[in-house]
Amino acid sequence: MTKDTKELRVSAIKNGTAIDHIPADSLFNVINILGLDKIQNTITFGTNLDSQTQGKKAIIKISEKYFEKSEINKIALVAPNAKLNIIKDYEVVQKQIIELPDSFQGIVKCVNPKCITNVENVKTKFTVVDKKELKLKCHYCEKITNKNNIEVVK
C-alpha cells in the first residue's frame, strides 16, 4: 500500500453517531459507560488505530443512535478529548468535541462509603476541581474522587 492510498478501517454508517479519538485503552470503558453492550443497534468499533495526535486511538460507530447530553458527559470522564460526529445520509452533519463540564450529577459514585449518596437514595453531585488530572469533589461530603477510582453509576 502506498503512502497516498487511504484505507477505510471502520465501515461507514448511514445514520448515527461516531465517537472518534478515544484513547485506545479507554475503548471498552466507553462501551461499558454508555451501555452499548445492551442495545440492539449495529455497532462497529476499531482500536489501536494509528493517530497522528494520540499515537493509537479507538473509534465507535453506532447506527441510528444519537446521544443525550448526560451520556456525552459520561464519555468525557474516560475519553475527555474524544470527538462526537453526527452522521446523516453517510455525511458528517455535526462535529462536537467532548468536554468535561464544570459540574454534573448522577453519573459517578462517591468514593466515600459513608457519603449520604451511598447510604440513602440521593443522586450524586460533583464539581470538577481539576480537568487535566480529573479530580471531582463531592457536593455532600467534599471527598475528592480522581481518575483512578471513578466508578460510573449505571
C-alpha angles and dihedrals in degrees: 000000000000124000092250095052116102121210126199103229099178118033121251122253127214098218131003142059135310119200107201136179094036110159104256092237091053098055097100091042089058091047090050096044092051093044090234090154088068102050128090097220120113108264126191123184139175130191138191089031116160115262126183092211102035105028092227127021142171133223133199125197119193120189119225093359128120120180131233120230091255090056091049089052089056091055090053090062094065103018106031096169098044120127126225118213120192110210127200123172090353092303128110103239098173135022123197130182109220111235131183109246121230090248139001142174139218096016107091132039118235113247092220107095089202094053113120089240090064095043103041135028095271122139113240121247124194138182117209107235097174121021096182097053092027104237120168127194119211113234092217108040099015092228114154118235117195133197092268095062104033113137116187119223110238 
